[in-house]
């Protein structure tokens, strides 16, 4: 039997496991999907917005893979903790596939970025998604105005959650503490700001369109921003997604001109061609953001104009992308934020390292949507299967889980995760809601039977 460890239970990890156990070339494969958290599904559980039930339903597909007879979920096991190095993993498994994502958010690199009230959208998402690492984080939403820096789907998610009413979030699995804070929120204006134009923004159209359908919020755009984009007036030559995005924004501009929208409780102001140069403070906290007006440079980018605009805000969330982080014991390309590889085979000093592989964002960088992980995982699985005859000749431990326990780990296996699910359903019933996530490490481990 060929034993494989997949590190990470998000889409890239689960799709890798699926590619390995559903092929017939090397039929005798057993896969353990290891995760630092006691819960599976990665960013599908802890990154997809709670009001996106259709995307979150992808969990049922991932679940089918994790319930395969030759796949085992092994949660609460962290690579790098308790001496669990890549080298020691190769004592337990013939091959290890790292699908650890891109865990660090990009910074703005401007003065004032670390003022209280300024943080990453990742932290905000983790808080309202009940990630246990965010259990000690409290967002008291007393701000009147919030600035979200970025024009991708994470920025759209954050802006939408800030603009939703509590009654709309009540049926979701938002943890009770976050729901209470959002219900008490005083935020009335949300500014979502990008340094380039609407034709270059990274939204997907479905997510962008949702902003215009929130029952308690209206969307406002600035005609002066839109006029700077050469493709806005005639988007016919744009790629399909960009063209559809422009059409949505053109629709918002038309609604404003016709003054047909009724007054709403909250306003989402979508701004373009503004580059943050400083987070402004007052009394030791965020008070606003200073932006420099940009214009197209004729080469697909933008240049500054030396003209500045201050936007008042008491909350600033940056959503400008992610970066991979080094995993101790693995090579790392700091410039790209990825592990060097050839078709998924980890390269050490330019040479494939036997038994070590990567898939997902740590392989290709933080690009694409959830479905992009399928071909990426399939390529890596194909490389591993080509190497299988040589890999199988190496001796490994008879019982990897027993070895992990001997090294001080306390794995949460699939029955433990099912117990967490039952506990979250029971919590929701007590609160008069649907299933509600347990937001902290002690609560999750207790639910899993690790008291």
Buried (B, 14 or more C-beta within 10 A) or exposed (E): EBBBBBBBBBBBBBBBBBBBBEBEEBEEBBBBBBBBBBBBBBBBBBBBBBBBEEBBEBBEEBBEBBEBEBBBBBBBBEBEEBEBBBEBBBEBBBBBBBBBBBBBBBEBEBEBBEBEBBBBBBBBBBBBBBBBBBBEBEBEBEBBBBBBBBBBBBBBBBBBBBBBBBEBBBEBBBBBBBBEBBEEBEBBBBBBBBBBBBBBBBBBBBBBBBBBEBEEBBBBBBEEBBEBBEBBEEBEEBEEBBBBBBEBBBBBBEBBEEEEEEEBEBBBBBBBBBBBBBBBBEEEEBBBBBBBBBBBEEEEEBEBEEEBEEBBBBBBBBBBBBBBBEBEBBBBBEEEBBBBBEEBBBBEEEEBBBBBBBBBBBBBBBEBEBEBBBEBBBBBBBBBBBBBEEBBEEEBBEEBBEBBEEBEBBBBBBEBBEBBEEBBEEBBEEEEBEBBBBBBBEBBBBBBEBE
